[in-house]
Amino acid sequence: MKAYKQQFITQLGDAEVVVAIQASRRKSMRLGWSAKGEIDLRIPVGVRKSEVLSFLQRHEQWLLQRRLQWLEEKEQNRGSITLLGDKLALAPGPGRSVVRQGNTLLVPGGTEEQRSVALDKWLRQQAREQYQTMIDLWWPEFRQYNPVKPTLRIKRMKTRWGSLSTRGYINLNVDLLQQPADLVELVVVHELCHLAHFDHGPGFRALMQHHLADVKQREQRLNRVRLNGLIPTC
């Protein structure tokens, strides 16, 4: 059987919630909670729906807690975003593009969907500028492992901060832009180290330590950050 994606609605407490399923060649089911307020469920291909429902029922309390936390965070973050560790207020603004004035972002008016699209476009542009600057800064340390600098791609990933493709791409999560600059740097250096070591073995760890003396402290901080109910990896 082939990998597939599908959705259905389930009752969770007093609310109806979307269950977004991704079936692939994996050995076990994994549960998460997405930024959209949906249950993110990864399952092996061939699992029956009755098994899925039983799995969700066994984890109902965890899901209720995650939904409550998501609602609280949504309320706290209403009218603001975090950029490189700093909270910026959102306010209506003129024109068609987002403009930053100090600690405030002026977002074009219109419908909520239009404001969301404008803000997402602005964040992706900021992410590209910040990440590319960081890659360019570190590239002289890593060009010995590959003559061609990896091409940056900005993505919104549910379970990863970044990845390095064998096809020459360095993929970085746009949501990483919320973290302080030193944690962005951690992920960039992590991915560049994969040019020399494509695993996370002793050679990789030694190279990370060589470039970032406080790598363990930074990793501990990043490992406390949850995205979609999961701790993302690199």
NORFENRA-V192263 format. One line per field, one symbol per residue. phi: phi as a letter, one per 30 degrees, with the letter a starting at -180 (. if undefined). psi: psi as a letter, one per 30 degrees, with the letter a starting at -180 (. if undefined). burial: I if it has 16 or more other ideal C-beta (glycine too) atoms within 10 Angstrom, else O. A space follows every 10 residues. Layout:
phi->???
psi->???
burial->???
This chain:
phi->.cdababacb dbicbcbdcc cbcadbcbdb cbbdddicdc bcbddjdddd ddddddddce dddddddddd ddddddcdia bcbhicdcdc bdbdicbdbc bicbcccedj dddddddddd dddddddddd ddeddddcee dbddcadcdd ddbcbccdbb daaccdcjcc cbdeddddde eddddeddde dddddcbdcc dedddddddd dbdceddddd dddcdcbhib ddcc
psi->klllklllkl kjbglkkkjj kjkailflkk klklffhlkj kklkkfklee eeeeeeefge eeeeeeeeee eeeeeegkgl lkjhfkkkkk lkllaflkkk jbgkkjkkaa leeeeeeeee eeeeeeeeee eeeeeeefef fffffkfkkk kkkkljkegk ellkkfggkj kkkeffffll efeeeeeeee eefffejfah aeeeeeeeee ejfheeeeee eeffkkkhgl jll.
burial->OOOOOOOOOI OIOOOOIOII IOIOOOOOIO IIIIOOOIII IIIOOOIOOO OIOOIIOOOO OOIOOIIOOI OOOOOOOOOO IOIIOOOIOI OOIOOOOIOO OOOOIIIIOO OOOOIOOIIO OIIOOIIIOI IIOIIOOIOO OIOOOOOOII OIOIOOIIII IIIIOOOOOI IIIIIIIIIO OOIIIIIIII IIIIIOIOOO OOOIOOIIOO IIOOIOOIIO OIOOOOIIII OIOI
